[in-house]
Amino acid sequence: MKYYDAKVRLGGSLLNEVWCHGISAPEVMLLNAIHGGSAIADLAENKKVSGDKAKAKISPRKLRSELTRKYGSKKVHMDAFNGLFGPGAGQALPEEVSMNDFKAIPDDEVESEDETEVVPTPAPSEDEKPNGKADGQSVLD
């Protein structure tokens, strides 16, 4: 298991960034999901923590337990966790991540729900205005 240092943009905001040090690969992914999908910046492996044999050999069950204890107080966090890694306690968790896992989808690959072109309505001509009056003229004139 690899551990990382990463800047996390809370709620995806550039104005609200915090550094997290020595966090596991699954926790990096979970923080990204919780904070909006583009929350991870400046991801780098923390070789000191990754080299710790006790941390490197943690079982998926124990890591799941730690992450559940840390993030399980909110249902939305657990929904994100289960969505990423599944609900099973013994299921494998990712061993490593990279910034390629967090790249935004380019604009030209995003499908729009409504691709109809908006065409402005032209202003009515003098002949089409009610009572044949121009804007600003009273009907009583």
C-alpha positions as CSV (number, residue, x, y, z in Angstrom):
1,M,0.0,0.0,0.0
2,K,1.3,3.4,-0.9
3,Y,0.7,6.6,1.1
4,Y,0.6,10.1,-0.2
5,D,0.7,13.8,0.7
6,A,-1.9,15.8,-1.2
7,K,-3.5,19.2,-1.3
8,V,-7.3,18.7,-0.9
9,R,-9.6,21.4,-2.2
10,L,-12.5,21.4,0.2
11,G,-15.7,21.4,-1.8
12,G,-13.5,21.7,-4.9
13,S,-12.8,25.3,-4.0
14,L,-9.4,26.9,-4.9
15,L,-10.0,29.2,-2.0
16,N,-10.3,26.4,0.6
17,E,-7.3,24.1,0.4
18,V,-5.7,21.9,3.1
19,W,-2.7,19.6,3.0
20,C,-3.2,16.0,4.1
21,H,-0.1,14.0,4.9
22,G,0.4,10.3,4.9
23,I,-3.0,9.3,3.6
24,S,-3.6,5.9,1.9
25,A,-4.5,5.5,-1.7
26,P,-8.2,4.7,-0.9
27,E,-8.4,7.7,1.3
28,V,-7.1,9.9,-1.5
29,M,-9.8,8.6,-3.7
30,L,-12.5,9.0,-1.0
31,L,-11.5,12.6,-0.3
32,N,-11.7,13.4,-4.0
33,A,-15.2,11.9,-4.2
34,I,-16.4,13.6,-1.0
35,H,-15.1,17.0,-2.2
36,G,-16.4,17.1,-5.7
37,G,-14.3,15.0,-8.1
38,S,-11.6,17.6,-8.8
39,A,-10.5,18.1,-5.2
40,I,-7.0,16.5,-5.3
41,A,-4.0,18.6,-6.3
42,D,-0.2,18.2,-5.8
43,L,-0.3,14.5,-5.1
44,A,3.0,13.0,-4.2
45,E,4.0,9.7,-2.6
46,N,5.1,10.0,1.0
47,K,8.0,7.5,0.9
48,K,8.6,7.7,4.6
49,V,5.0,6.4,5.4
50,S,4.9,4.1,2.4
51,G,8.2,2.5,3.6
52,D,6.7,1.8,7.1
53,K,6.3,-2.0,6.9
54,A,3.3,-2.0,9.4
55,K,1.5,0.6,7.3
56,A,2.4,-1.0,4.0
57,K,1.0,-4.4,5.0
58,I,-2.4,-3.2,6.4
59,S,-5.2,-5.6,5.5
60,P,-8.2,-4.3,3.4
61,R,-10.5,-5.1,6.3
62,K,-8.5,-3.1,8.8
63,L,-8.1,-0.1,6.4
64,R,-11.9,-0.2,5.7
65,S,-12.5,-0.2,9.4
66,E,-10.2,2.8,9.9
67,L,-11.8,4.8,7.0
68,T,-15.3,3.9,8.3
69,R,-14.4,5.2,11.7
70,K,-12.9,8.4,10.3
71,Y,-15.6,9.2,7.6
72,G,-18.6,7.0,8.6
73,S,-20.4,9.6,10.7
74,K,-22.0,11.1,7.6
75,K,-24.2,9.0,5.3
76,V,-23.0,10.8,2.2
77,H,-19.4,9.9,3.0
78,M,-20.3,6.2,3.4
79,D,-22.3,6.3,0.2
80,A,-19.2,7.7,-1.6
81,F,-17.1,5.0,0.1
82,N,-19.4,2.1,-0.9
83,G,-19.8,3.6,-4.4
84,L,-16.0,3.6,-4.9
85,F,-15.0,0.3,-3.1
86,G,-18.2,-1.7,-2.6
87,P,-19.8,-2.6,0.7
88,G,-18.0,-5.8,1.3
89,A,-15.5,-5.8,4.2
90,G,-13.0,-8.1,2.6
91,Q,-13.0,-6.6,-0.9
92,A,-9.6,-5.4,-2.2
93,L,-8.8,-1.7,-2.1
94,P,-6.5,0.2,-4.5
95,E,-2.9,0.0,-3.6
96,E,-1.8,3.2,-5.4
97,V,-3.2,6.2,-7.2
98,S,-1.8,8.9,-9.5
99,M,-2.9,12.3,-10.7
100,N,-4.1,10.6,-13.9
101,D,-6.9,9.1,-11.8
102,F,-8.2,12.6,-11.0
103,K,-7.9,14.5,-14.3
104,A,-11.0,16.4,-15.4
105,I,-12.9,15.4,-18.5
106,P,-12.1,17.7,-21.4
107,D,-15.0,20.0,-22.4
108,D,-15.2,18.5,-25.8
109,E,-15.9,15.0,-24.3
110,V,-18.7,16.2,-22.0
111,E,-22.1,15.5,-23.5
112,S,-24.7,18.2,-23.1
113,E,-28.2,17.3,-22.1
114,D,-29.7,19.9,-24.4
115,E,-27.8,20.5,-27.7
116,T,-30.5,22.7,-29.3
117,E,-29.3,26.0,-30.6
118,V,-30.8,29.1,-29.0
119,V,-31.8,31.6,-31.6
120,P,-32.8,35.1,-30.4
121,T,-36.3,36.3,-31.4
122,P,-36.1,39.4,-33.6
123,A,-37.9,42.5,-32.4
124,P,-41.3,43.0,-34.1
125,S,-41.4,45.5,-37.0
126,E,-43.6,48.6,-36.8
127,D,-46.3,46.7,-38.8
128,E,-46.3,43.8,-36.3
129,K,-46.6,46.0,-33.1
130,P,-50.1,46.1,-31.4
131,N,-52.2,48.8,-32.8
132,G,-49.5,49.8,-35.2
133,K,-47.8,52.0,-32.6
134,A,-44.0,52.2,-32.1
135,D,-42.4,51.5,-28.7
136,G,-43.0,54.3,-26.3
137,Q,-46.2,55.5,-28.0
138,S,-49.4,55.3,-26.1
139,V,-52.4,53.5,-27.6
140,L,-54.3,56.6,-26.7
141,D,-52.1,58.9,-28.9
